[in-house]
Amino acid sequence: MEVRARWDLVGLGTARYVYGNGEENLMGRPKKDGAKYRRVQIRLNEEEYQTLKECCEKSQLTKTNVLVRGLYLYRNWLKKVE
């Protein structure tokens, strides 16, 4: 008996492999809770970039983590002054 299969795209980076007998296997990475799909780009002058690098080195965090933490600090400060 010959088993034929086909690929169907299910979502971002995931494909479904469907066998001829109806069995399915999901291929690709599983989705994480709280996955980050939004992308933001910023432009910094040299002084701002060096400050960001310094913060990253001292805190052992990535640039993204430093900026996200700063975002939450700023939001909390705004709530206090309102």
PDB file of N, CA, C and O in Angstrom, chain B, residues numbered from 101:
ATOM      1  N   MET B 101       0.832  -1.180   0.000  1.00  0.00           N
ATOM      2  CA  MET B 101       0.000   0.000   0.000  1.00  0.00           C
ATOM      3  C   MET B 101       0.879   1.245   0.000  1.00  0.00           C
ATOM      4  O   MET B 101       1.772   1.373   0.837  1.00  0.00           O
ATOM      5  N   GLU B 102       0.638   2.145  -0.912  1.00  0.00           N
ATOM      6  CA  GLU B 102       1.406   3.374  -1.022  1.00  0.00           C
ATOM      7  C   GLU B 102       0.753   4.456  -0.168  1.00  0.00           C
ATOM      8  O   GLU B 102      -0.456   4.673  -0.249  1.00  0.00           O
ATOM      9  N   VAL B 103       1.555   5.129   0.647  1.00  0.00           N
ATOM     10  CA  VAL B 103       1.039   6.216   1.482  1.00  0.00           C
ATOM     11  C   VAL B 103       1.509   7.523   0.871  1.00  0.00           C
ATOM     12  O   VAL B 103       2.708   7.777   0.757  1.00  0.00           O
ATOM     13  N   ARG B 104       0.564   8.332   0.487  1.00  0.00           N
ATOM     14  CA  ARG B 104       0.899   9.640  -0.061  1.00  0.00           C
ATOM     15  C   ARG B 104       0.724  10.671   1.038  1.00  0.00           C
ATOM     16  O   ARG B 104      -0.091  10.502   1.945  1.00  0.00           O
ATOM     17  N   ALA B 105       1.495  11.736   0.945  1.00  0.00           N
ATOM     18  CA  ALA B 105       1.426  12.777   1.967  1.00  0.00           C
ATOM     19  C   ALA B 105       1.449  14.136   1.295  1.00  0.00           C
ATOM     20  O   ALA B 105       1.855  14.264   0.140  1.00  0.00           O
ATOM     21  N   ARG B 106       1.014  15.143   2.023  1.00  0.00           N
ATOM     22  CA  ARG B 106       1.077  16.506   1.506  1.00  0.00           C
ATOM     23  C   ARG B 106       1.361  17.451   2.670  1.00  0.00           C
ATOM     24  O   ARG B 106       1.091  17.142   3.831  1.00  0.00           O
ATOM     25  N   TRP B 107       1.907  18.599   2.327  1.00  0.00           N
ATOM     26  CA  TRP B 107       2.214  19.629   3.312  1.00  0.00           C
ATOM     27  C   TRP B 107       1.152  20.704   3.245  1.00  0.00           C
ATOM     28  O   TRP B 107       0.754  21.117   2.156  1.00  0.00           O
ATOM     29  N   ASP B 108       0.687  21.162   4.393  1.00  0.00           N
ATOM     30  CA  ASP B 108      -0.201  22.314   4.486  1.00  0.00           C
ATOM     31  C   ASP B 108       0.429  23.299   5.452  1.00  0.00           C
ATOM     32  O   ASP B 108       0.936  22.903   6.501  1.00  0.00           O
ATOM     33  N   LEU B 109       0.402  24.570   5.110  1.00  0.00           N
ATOM     34  CA  LEU B 109       0.898  25.587   6.035  1.00  0.00           C
ATOM     35  C   LEU B 109      -0.175  25.856   7.073  1.00  0.00           C
ATOM     36  O   LEU B 109      -1.334  26.098   6.735  1.00  0.00           O
ATOM     37  N   VAL B 110       0.216  25.813   8.334  1.00  0.00           N
ATOM     38  CA  VAL B 110      -0.728  26.008   9.430  1.00  0.00           C
ATOM     39  C   VAL B 110      -0.629  27.426   9.966  1.00  0.00           C
ATOM     40  O   VAL B 110      -1.655  28.066  10.195  1.00  0.00           O
ATOM     41  N   GLY B 111       0.546  27.918  10.165  1.00  0.00           N
ATOM     42  CA  GLY B 111       0.731  29.255  10.734  1.00  0.00           C
ATOM     43  C   GLY B 111       2.154  29.707  10.528  1.00  0.00           C
ATOM     44  O   GLY B 111       2.850  29.205   9.646  1.00  0.00           O
ATOM     45  N   LEU B 112       2.592  30.655  11.337  1.00  0.00           N
ATOM     46  CA  LEU B 112       3.937  31.187  11.218  1.00  0.00           C
ATOM     47  C   LEU B 112       4.966  30.113  11.541  1.00  0.00           C
ATOM     48  O   LEU B 112       5.097  29.716  12.700  1.00  0.00           O
ATOM     49  N   GLY B 113       5.680  29.648  10.567  1.00  0.00           N
ATOM     50  CA  GLY B 113       6.749  28.697  10.775  1.00  0.00           C
ATOM     51  C   GLY B 113       6.306  27.275  11.083  1.00  0.00           C
ATOM     52  O   GLY B 113       7.140  26.449  11.456  1.00  0.00           O
ATOM     53  N   THR B 114       5.048  26.968  10.943  1.00  0.00           N
ATOM     54  CA  THR B 114       4.556  25.631  11.259  1.00  0.00           C
ATOM     55  C   THR B 114       3.866  25.059  10.031  1.00  0.00           C
ATOM     56  O   THR B 114       3.110  25.756   9.355  1.00  0.00           O
ATOM     57  N   ALA B 115       4.122  23.806   9.749  1.00  0.00           N
ATOM     58  CA  ALA B 115       3.472  23.125   8.631  1.00  0.00           C
ATOM     59  C   ALA B 115       2.863  21.832   9.155  1.00  0.00           C
ATOM     60  O   ALA B 115       3.342  21.254  10.130  1.00  0.00           O
ATOM     61  N   ARG B 116       1.833  21.402   8.513  1.00  0.00           N
ATOM     62  CA  ARG B 116       1.170  20.155   8.886  1.00  0.00           C
ATOM     63  C   ARG B 116       1.455  19.137   7.796  1.00  0.00           C
ATOM     64  O   ARG B 116       1.238  19.407   6.615  1.00  0.00           O
ATOM     65  N   TYR B 117       1.930  17.991   8.183  1.00  0.00           N
ATOM     66  CA  TYR B 117       2.223  16.897   7.256  1.00  0.00           C
ATOM     67  C   TYR B 117       1.065  15.924   7.351  1.00  0.00           C
ATOM     68  O   TYR B 117       0.887  15.278   8.383  1.00  0.00           O
ATOM     69  N   VAL B 118       0.273  15.807   6.293  1.00  0.00           N
ATOM     70  CA  VAL B 118      -0.918  14.965   6.309  1.00  0.00           C
ATOM     71  C   VAL B 118      -0.650  13.713   5.480  1.00  0.00           C
ATOM     72  O   VAL B 118      -0.345  13.792   4.290  1.00  0.00           O
ATOM     73  N   TYR B 119      -0.768  12.567   6.127  1.00  0.00           N
ATOM     74  CA  TYR B 119      -0.569  11.292   5.438  1.00  0.00           C
ATOM     75  C   TYR B 119      -1.836  10.914   4.684  1.00  0.00           C
ATOM     76  O   TYR B 119      -2.916  11.431   4.969  1.00  0.00           O
ATOM     77  N   GLY B 120      -1.699  10.028   3.741  1.00  0.00           N
ATOM     78  CA  GLY B 120      -2.831   9.577   2.944  1.00  0.00           C
ATOM     79  C   GLY B 120      -3.919   8.910   3.760  1.00  0.00           C
ATOM     80  O   GLY B 120      -5.086   8.933   3.368  1.00  0.00           O
ATOM     81  N   ASN B 121      -3.559   8.314   4.889  1.00  0.00           N
ATOM     82  CA  ASN B 121      -4.561   7.655   5.717  1.00  0.00           C
ATOM     83  C   ASN B 121      -5.221   8.606   6.720  1.00  0.00           C
ATOM     84  O   ASN B 121      -5.992   8.162   7.569  1.00  0.00           O
ATOM     85  N   GLY B 122      -4.931   9.894   6.634  1.00  0.00           N
ATOM     86  CA  GLY B 122      -5.586  10.886   7.485  1.00  0.00           C
ATOM     87  C   GLY B 122      -4.807  11.283   8.728  1.00  0.00           C
ATOM     88  O   GLY B 122      -5.201  12.227   9.414  1.00  0.00           O
ATOM     89  N   GLU B 123      -3.711  10.593   9.043  1.00  0.00           N
ATOM     90  CA  GLU B 123      -2.905  10.956  10.204  1.00  0.00           C
ATOM     91  C   GLU B 123      -2.190  12.279   9.931  1.00  0.00           C
ATOM     92  O   GLU B 123      -1.826  12.583   8.795  1.00  0.00           O
ATOM     93  N   GLU B 124      -1.999  13.054  10.991  1.00  0.00           N
ATOM     94  CA  GLU B 124      -1.333  14.345  10.844  1.00  0.00           C
ATOM     95  C   GLU B 124      -0.163  14.454  11.810  1.00  0.00           C
ATOM     96  O   GLU B 124      -0.220  13.943  12.928  1.00  0.00           O
ATOM     97  N   ASN B 125       0.874  15.108  11.381  1.00  0.00           N
ATOM     98  CA  ASN B 125       2.000  15.476  12.228  1.00  0.00           C
ATOM     99  C   ASN B 125       2.253  16.956  12.024  1.00  0.00           C
ATOM    100  O   ASN B 125       2.278  17.428  10.888  1.00  0.00           O
ATOM    101  N   LEU B 126       2.443  17.699  13.111  1.00  0.00           N
ATOM    102  CA  LEU B 126       2.802  19.101  13.000  1.00  0.00           C
ATOM    103  C   LEU B 126       4.318  19.216  12.936  1.00  0.00           C
ATOM    104  O   LEU B 126       5.040  18.558  13.685  1.00  0.00           O
ATOM    105  N   MET B 127       4.777  20.049  12.042  1.00  0.00           N
ATOM    106  CA  MET B 127       6.202  20.263  11.883  1.00  0.00           C
ATOM    107  C   MET B 127       6.504  21.709  12.251  1.00  0.00           C
ATOM    108  O   MET B 127       5.660  22.584  12.060  1.00  0.00           O
ATOM    109  N   GLY B 128       7.687  21.966  12.771  1.00  0.00           N
ATOM    110  CA  GLY B 128       8.079  23.321  13.123  1.00  0.00           C
ATOM    111  C   GLY B 128       8.127  23.501  14.626  1.00  0.00           C
ATOM    112  O   GLY B 128       7.853  22.576  15.390  1.00  0.00           O
ATOM    113  N   ARG B 129       8.479  24.699  15.032  1.00  0.00           N
ATOM    114  CA  ARG B 129       8.613  24.985  16.455  1.00  0.00           C
ATOM    115  C   ARG B 129       7.245  25.217  17.075  1.00  0.00           C
ATOM    116  O   ARG B 129       6.380  25.830  16.451  1.00  0.00           O
ATOM    117  N   PRO B 130       7.040  24.738  18.288  1.00  0.00           N
ATOM    118  CA  PRO B 130       5.770  25.007  18.966  1.00  0.00           C
ATOM    119  C   PRO B 130       5.678  26.471  19.370  1.00  0.00           C
ATOM    120  O   PRO B 130       6.697  27.119  19.608  1.00  0.00           O
ATOM    121  N   LYS B 131       4.476  26.985  19.447  1.00  0.00           N
ATOM    122  CA  LYS B 131       4.256  28.378  19.819  1.00  0.00           C
ATOM    123  C   LYS B 131       4.480  28.558  21.315  1.00  0.00           C
ATOM    124  O   LYS B 131       4.090  27.703  22.110  1.00  0.00           O
ATOM    125  N   LYS B 132       5.103  29.662  21.697  1.00  0.00           N
ATOM    126  CA  LYS B 132       5.340  29.967  23.096  1.00  0.00           C
ATOM    127  C   LYS B 132       4.260  30.927  23.577  1.00  0.00           C
ATOM    128  O   LYS B 132       3.736  31.730  22.805  1.00  0.00           O
ATOM    129  N   ASP B 133       3.940  30.832  24.854  1.00  0.00           N
ATOM    130  CA  ASP B 133       3.065  31.833  25.451  1.00  0.00           C
ATOM    131  C   ASP B 133       3.844  33.137  25.533  1.00  0.00           C
ATOM    132  O   ASP B 133       5.006  33.149  25.939  1.00  0.00           O
ATOM    133  N   GLY B 134       3.209  34.223  25.154  1.00  0.00           N
ATOM    134  CA  GLY B 134       3.875  35.519  25.209  1.00  0.00           C
ATOM    135  C   GLY B 134       4.900  35.720  24.108  1.00  0.00           C
ATOM    136  O   GLY B 134       5.827  36.514  24.267  1.00  0.00           O
ATOM    137  N   ALA B 135       4.752  35.018  23.000  1.00  0.00           N
ATOM    138  CA  ALA B 135       5.695  35.177  21.891  1.00  0.00           C
ATOM    139  C   ALA B 135       5.666  36.608  21.386  1.00  0.00           C
ATOM    140  O   ALA B 135       4.620  37.258  21.389  1.00  0.00           O
ATOM    141  N   LYS B 136       6.815  37.091  20.955  1.00  0.00           N
ATOM    142  CA  LYS B 136       6.934  38.480  20.509  1.00  0.00           C
ATOM    143  C   LYS B 136       6.931  38.520  18.987  1.00  0.00           C
ATOM    144  O   LYS B 136       7.841  38.003  18.339  1.00  0.00           O
ATOM    145  N   TYR B 137       5.910  39.133  18.432  1.00  0.00           N
ATOM    146  CA  TYR B 137       5.775  39.215  16.979  1.00  0.00           C
ATOM    147  C   TYR B 137       6.001  40.626  16.446  1.00  0.00           C
ATOM    148  O   TYR B 137       6.267  40.802  15.257  1.00  0.00           O
ATOM    149  N   ARG B 138       5.898  41.629  17.312  1.00  0.00           N
ATOM    150  CA  ARG B 138       6.038  43.017  16.866  1.00  0.00           C
ATOM    151  C   ARG B 138       7.504  43.402  16.799  1.00  0.00           C
ATOM    152  O   ARG B 138       8.303  43.029  17.659  1.00  0.00           O
ATOM    153  N   ARG B 139       7.843  44.158  15.760  1.00  0.00           N
ATOM    154  CA  ARG B 139       9.225  44.585  15.562  1.00  0.00           C
ATOM    155  C   ARG B 139       9.247  46.114  15.521  1.00  0.00           C
ATOM    156  O   ARG B 139       8.410  46.740  14.871  1.00  0.00           O
ATOM    157  N   VAL B 140      10.214  46.701  16.221  1.00  0.00           N
ATOM    158  CA  VAL B 140      10.359  48.155  16.283  1.00  0.00           C
ATOM    159  C   VAL B 140      11.810  48.494  15.978  1.00  0.00           C
ATOM    160  O   VAL B 140      12.729  47.830  16.457  1.00  0.00           O
ATOM    161  N   GLN B 141      12.002  49.523  15.184  1.00  0.00           N
ATOM    162  CA  GLN B 141      13.355  49.994  14.898  1.00  0.00           C
ATOM    163  C   GLN B 141      13.484  51.415  15.414  1.00  0.00           C
ATOM    164  O   GLN B 141      12.544  52.203  15.319  1.00  0.00           O
ATOM    165  N   ILE B 142      14.652  51.747  15.964  1.00  0.00           N
ATOM    166  CA  ILE B 142      14.904  53.107  16.433  1.00  0.00           C
ATOM    167  C   ILE B 142      16.227  53.588  15.866  1.00  0.00           C
ATOM    168  O   ILE B 142      17.083  52.795  15.475  1.00  0.00           O
ATOM    169  N   ARG B 143      16.374  54.896  15.832  1.00  0.00           N
ATOM    170  CA  ARG B 143      17.631  55.498  15.390  1.00  0.00           C
ATOM    171  C   ARG B 143      18.224  56.228  16.586  1.00  0.00           C
ATOM    172  O   ARG B 143      17.527  56.985  17.262  1.00  0.00           O
ATOM    173  N   LEU B 144      19.499  56.007  16.847  1.00  0.00           N
ATOM    174  CA  LEU B 144      20.202  56.624  17.963  1.00  0.00           C
ATOM    175  C   LEU B 144      21.419  57.372  17.452  1.00  0.00           C
ATOM    176  O   LEU B 144      22.047  56.972  16.471  1.00  0.00           O
ATOM    177  N   ASN B 145      21.744  58.470  18.134  1.00  0.00           N
ATOM    178  CA  ASN B 145      23.022  59.109  17.806  1.00  0.00           C
ATOM    179  C   ASN B 145      24.124  58.344  18.536  1.00  0.00           C
ATOM    180  O   ASN B 145      23.833  57.424  19.301  1.00  0.00           O
ATOM    181  N   GLU B 146      25.354  58.704  18.315  1.00  0.00           N
ATOM    182  CA  GLU B 146      26.479  57.943  18.869  1.00  0.00           C
ATOM    183  C   GLU B 146      26.468  57.939  20.392  1.00  0.00           C
ATOM    184  O   GLU B 146      26.741  56.908  21.007  1.00  0.00           O
ATOM    185  N   GLU B 147      26.158  59.068  21.005  1.00  0.00           N
ATOM    186  CA  GLU B 147      26.135  59.146  22.472  1.00  0.00           C
ATOM    187  C   GLU B 147      25.053  58.236  23.057  1.00  0.00           C
ATOM    188  O   GLU B 147      25.292  57.540  24.045  1.00  0.00           O
ATOM    189  N   GLU B 148      23.877  58.242  22.454  1.00  0.00           N
ATOM    190  CA  GLU B 148      22.785  57.388  22.927  1.00  0.00           C
ATOM    191  C   GLU B 148      23.144  55.905  22.754  1.00  0.00           C
ATOM    192  O   GLU B 148      22.853  55.085  23.626  1.00  0.00           O
ATOM    193  N   TYR B 149      23.775  55.572  21.631  1.00  0.00           N
ATOM    194  CA  TYR B 149      24.157  54.190  21.381  1.00  0.00           C
ATOM    195  C   TYR B 149      25.209  53.713  22.385  1.00  0.00           C
ATOM    196  O   TYR B 149      25.132  52.591  22.884  1.00  0.00           O
ATOM    197  N   GLN B 150      26.189  54.568  22.677  1.00  0.00           N
ATOM    198  CA  GLN B 150      27.222  54.205  23.650  1.00  0.00           C
ATOM    199  C   GLN B 150      26.614  54.040  25.045  1.00  0.00           C
ATOM    200  O   GLN B 150      27.029  53.161  25.800  1.00  0.00           O
ATOM    201  N   THR B 151      25.641  54.872  25.386  1.00  0.00           N
ATOM    202  CA  THR B 151      24.948  54.743  26.670  1.00  0.00           C
ATOM    203  C   THR B 151      24.203  53.419  26.741  1.00  0.00           C
ATOM    204  O   THR B 151      24.236  52.743  27.770  1.00  0.00           O
ATOM    205  N   LEU B 152      23.535  53.046  25.665  1.00  0.00           N
ATOM    206  CA  LEU B 152      22.829  51.763  25.614  1.00  0.00           C
ATOM    207  C   LEU B 152      23.810  50.595  25.764  1.00  0.00           C
ATOM    208  O   LEU B 152      23.549  49.658  26.519  1.00  0.00           O
ATOM    209  N   LYS B 153      24.925  50.651  25.053  1.00  0.00           N
ATOM    210  CA  LYS B 153      25.929  49.588  25.165  1.00  0.00           C
ATOM    211  C   LYS B 153      26.480  49.482  26.580  1.00  0.00           C
ATOM    212  O   LYS B 153      26.678  48.383  27.097  1.00  0.00           O
ATOM    213  N   GLU B 154      26.727  50.628  27.201  1.00  0.00           N
ATOM    214  CA  GLU B 154      27.241  50.644  28.576  1.00  0.00           C
ATOM    215  C   GLU B 154      26.245  49.996  29.541  1.00  0.00           C
ATOM    216  O   GLU B 154      26.626  49.213  30.410  1.00  0.00           O
ATOM    217  N   CYS B 155      24.974  50.334  29.375  1.00  0.00           N
ATOM    218  CA  CYS B 155      23.932  49.739  30.223  1.00  0.00           C
ATOM    219  C   CYS B 155      23.869  48.225  30.016  1.00  0.00           C
ATOM    220  O   CYS B 155      23.703  47.474  30.977  1.00  0.00           O
ATOM    221  N   CYS B 156      24.000  47.782  28.781  1.00  0.00           N
ATOM    222  CA  CYS B 156      23.961  46.347  28.474  1.00  0.00           C
ATOM    223  C   CYS B 156      25.133  45.614  29.110  1.00  0.00           C
ATOM    224  O   CYS B 156      24.964  44.539  29.684  1.00  0.00           O
ATOM    225  N   GLU B 157      26.315  46.197  29.006  1.00  0.00           N
ATOM    226  CA  GLU B 157      27.500  45.561  29.563  1.00  0.00           C
ATOM    227  C   GLU B 157      27.426  45.470  31.079  1.00  0.00           C
ATOM    228  O   GLU B 157      27.772  44.440  31.657  1.00  0.00           O
ATOM    229  N   LYS B 158      26.974  46.549  31.732  1.00  0.00           N
ATOM    230  CA  LYS B 158      26.915  46.565  33.194  1.00  0.00           C
ATOM    231  C   LYS B 158      25.830  45.644  33.734  1.00  0.00           C
ATOM    232  O   LYS B 158      25.997  45.043  34.795  1.00  0.00           O
ATOM    233  N   SER B 159      24.730  45.531  33.020  1.00  0.00           N
ATOM    234  CA  SER B 159      23.608  44.726  33.513  1.00  0.00           C
ATOM    235  C   SER B 159      23.609  43.302  32.971  1.00  0.00           C
ATOM    236  O   SER B 159      22.823  42.469  33.421  1.00  0.00           O
ATOM    237  N   GLN B 160      24.490  43.014  32.004  1.00  0.00           N
ATOM    238  CA  GLN B 160      24.534  41.692  31.357  1.00  0.00           C
ATOM    239  C   GLN B 160      23.194  41.349  30.700  1.00  0.00           C
ATOM    240  O   GLN B 160      22.775  40.192  30.709  1.00  0.00           O
ATOM    241  N   LEU B 161      22.527  42.354  30.133  1.00  0.00           N
ATOM    242  CA  LEU B 161      21.261  42.165  29.427  1.00  0.00           C
ATOM    243  C   LEU B 161      21.448  42.527  27.965  1.00  0.00           C
ATOM    244  O   LEU B 161      22.401  43.212  27.594  1.00  0.00           O
ATOM    245  N   THR B 162      20.516  42.051  27.136  1.00  0.00           N
ATOM    246  CA  THR B 162      20.550  42.415  25.724  1.00  0.00           C
ATOM    247  C   THR B 162      20.017  43.832  25.551  1.00  0.00           C
ATOM    248  O   THR B 162      19.395  44.388  26.457  1.00  0.00           O
ATOM    249  N   LYS B 163      20.267  44.404  24.387  1.00  0.00           N
ATOM    250  CA  LYS B 163      19.750  45.739  24.090  1.00  0.00           C
ATOM    251  C   LYS B 163      18.233  45.759  24.186  1.00  0.00           C
ATOM    252  O   LYS B 163      17.651  46.708  24.711  1.00  0.00           O
ATOM    253  N   THR B 164      17.594  44.712  23.679  1.00  0.00           N
ATOM    254  CA  THR B 164      16.135  44.638  23.739  1.00  0.00           C
ATOM    255  C   THR B 164      15.655  44.633  25.178  1.00  0.00           C
ATOM    256  O   THR B 164      14.727  45.365  25.521  1.00  0.00           O
ATOM    257  N   ASN B 165      16.276  43.815  26.033  1.00  0.00           N
ATOM    258  CA  ASN B 165      15.847  43.739  27.430  1.00  0.00           C
ATOM    259  C   ASN B 165      16.042  45.062  28.158  1.00  0.00           C
ATOM    260  O   ASN B 165      15.193  45.455  28.958  1.00  0.00           O
ATOM    261  N   VAL B 166      17.145  45.754  27.894  1.00  0.00           N
ATOM    262  CA  VAL B 166      17.384  47.052  28.528  1.00  0.00           C
ATOM    263  C   VAL B 166      16.309  48.042  28.095  1.00  0.00           C
ATOM    264  O   VAL B 166      15.762  48.766  28.927  1.00  0.00           O
ATOM    265  N   LEU B 167      16.002  48.080  26.800  1.00  0.00           N
ATOM    266  CA  LEU B 167      15.001  49.023  26.309  1.00  0.00           C
ATOM    267  C   LEU B 167      13.600  48.692  26.820  1.00  0.00           C
ATOM    268  O   LEU B 167      12.835  49.600  27.144  1.00  0.00           O
ATOM    269  N   VAL B 168      13.260  47.424  26.896  1.00  0.00           N
ATOM    270  CA  VAL B 168      11.931  47.034  27.394  1.00  0.00           C
ATOM    271  C   VAL B 168      11.804  47.379  28.874  1.00  0.00           C
ATOM    272  O   VAL B 168      10.768  47.884  29.306  1.00  0.00           O
ATOM    273  N   ARG B 169      12.853  47.108  29.656  1.00  0.00           N
ATOM    274  CA  ARG B 169      12.804  47.476  31.077  1.00  0.00           C
ATOM    275  C   ARG B 169      12.664  48.980  31.241  1.00  0.00           C
ATOM    276  O   ARG B 169      11.914  49.452  32.095  1.00  0.00           O
ATOM    277  N   GLY B 170      13.387  49.730  30.420  1.00  0.00           N
ATOM    278  CA  GLY B 170      13.264  51.191  30.458  1.00  0.00           C
ATOM    279  C   GLY B 170      11.857  51.646  30.102  1.00  0.00           C
ATOM    280  O   GLY B 170      11.355  52.609  30.680  1.00  0.00           O
ATOM    281  N   LEU B 171      11.225  50.977  29.172  1.00  0.00           N
ATOM    282  CA  LEU B 171       9.856  51.292  28.784  1.00  0.00           C
ATOM    283  C   LEU B 171       8.914  51.131  29.971  1.00  0.00           C
ATOM    284  O   LEU B 171       8.080  51.998  30.232  1.00  0.00           O
ATOM    285  N   TYR B 172       9.051  50.010  30.695  1.00  0.00           N
ATOM    286  CA  TYR B 172       8.191  49.778  31.849  1.00  0.00           C
ATOM    287  C   TYR B 172       8.483  50.751  32.985  1.00  0.00           C
ATOM    288  O   TYR B 172       7.563  51.184  33.679  1.00  0.00           O
ATOM    289  N   LEU B 173       9.753  51.101  33.184  1.00  0.00           N
ATOM    290  CA  LEU B 173      10.090  52.111  34.193  1.00  0.00           C
ATOM    291  C   LEU B 173       9.442  53.451  33.858  1.00  0.00           C
ATOM    292  O   LEU B 173       8.905  54.125  34.737  1.00  0.00           O
ATOM    293  N   TYR B 174       9.495  53.829  32.603  1.00  0.00           N
ATOM    294  CA  TYR B 174       8.898  55.095  32.163  1.00  0.00           C
ATOM    295  C   TYR B 174       7.385  55.073  32.326  1.00  0.00           C
ATOM    296  O   TYR B 174       6.794  56.059  32.765  1.00  0.00           O
ATOM    297  N   ARG B 175       6.750  53.946  31.973  1.00  0.00           N
ATOM    298  CA  ARG B 175       5.309  53.834  32.140  1.00  0.00           C
ATOM    299  C   ARG B 175       4.918  53.952  33.597  1.00  0.00           C
ATOM    300  O   ARG B 175       3.951  54.643  33.917  1.00  0.00           O
ATOM    301  N   ASN B 176       5.654  53.289  34.499  1.00  0.00           N
ATOM    302  CA  ASN B 176       5.361  53.385  35.923  1.00  0.00           C
ATOM    303  C   ASN B 176       5.546  54.811  36.449  1.00  0.00           C
ATOM    304  O   ASN B 176       4.771  55.267  37.290  1.00  0.00           O
ATOM    305  N   TRP B 177       6.560  55.508  35.960  1.00  0.00           N
ATOM    306  CA  TRP B 177       6.772  56.892  36.344  1.00  0.00           C
ATOM    307  C   TRP B 177       5.610  57.768  35.874  1.00  0.00           C
ATOM    308  O   TRP B 177       5.150  58.640  36.611  1.00  0.00           O
ATOM    309  N   LEU B 178       5.140  57.536  34.652  1.00  0.00           N
ATOM    310  CA  LEU B 178       4.006  58.312  34.145  1.00  0.00           C
ATOM    311  C   LEU B 178       2.755  58.099  34.996  1.00  0.00           C
ATOM    312  O   LEU B 178       2.001  59.044  35.227  1.00  0.00           O
ATOM    313  N   LYS B 179       2.524  56.879  35.462  1.00  0.00           N
ATOM    314  CA  LYS B 179       1.374  56.598  36.308  1.00  0.00           C
ATOM    315  C   LYS B 179       1.466  57.356  37.630  1.00  0.00           C
ATOM    316  O   LYS B 179       0.450  57.798  38.167  1.00  0.00           O
ATOM    317  N   LYS B 180       2.681  57.507  38.152  1.00  0.00           N
ATOM    318  CA  LYS B 180       2.859  58.221  39.421  1.00  0.00           C
ATOM    319  C   LYS B 180       2.595  59.712  39.289  1.00  0.00           C
ATOM    320  O   LYS B 180       2.051  60.326  40.207  1.00  0.00           O
ATOM    321  N   VAL B 181       2.974  60.304  38.159  1.00  0.00           N
ATOM    322  CA  VAL B 181       2.822  61.748  38.003  1.00  0.00           C
ATOM    323  C   VAL B 181       1.422  62.149  37.538  1.00  0.00           C
ATOM    324  O   VAL B 181       1.095  63.336  37.539  1.00  0.00           O
ATOM    325  N   GLU B 182       0.607  61.202  37.148  1.00  0.00           N
ATOM    326  CA  GLU B 182      -0.760  61.545  36.685  1.00  0.00           C
ATOM    327  C   GLU B 182      -1.669  61.813  37.846  1.00  0.00           C
ATOM    328  O   GLU B 182      -2.847  62.114  37.652  1.00  0.00           O
TER     329      GLU B 182
END
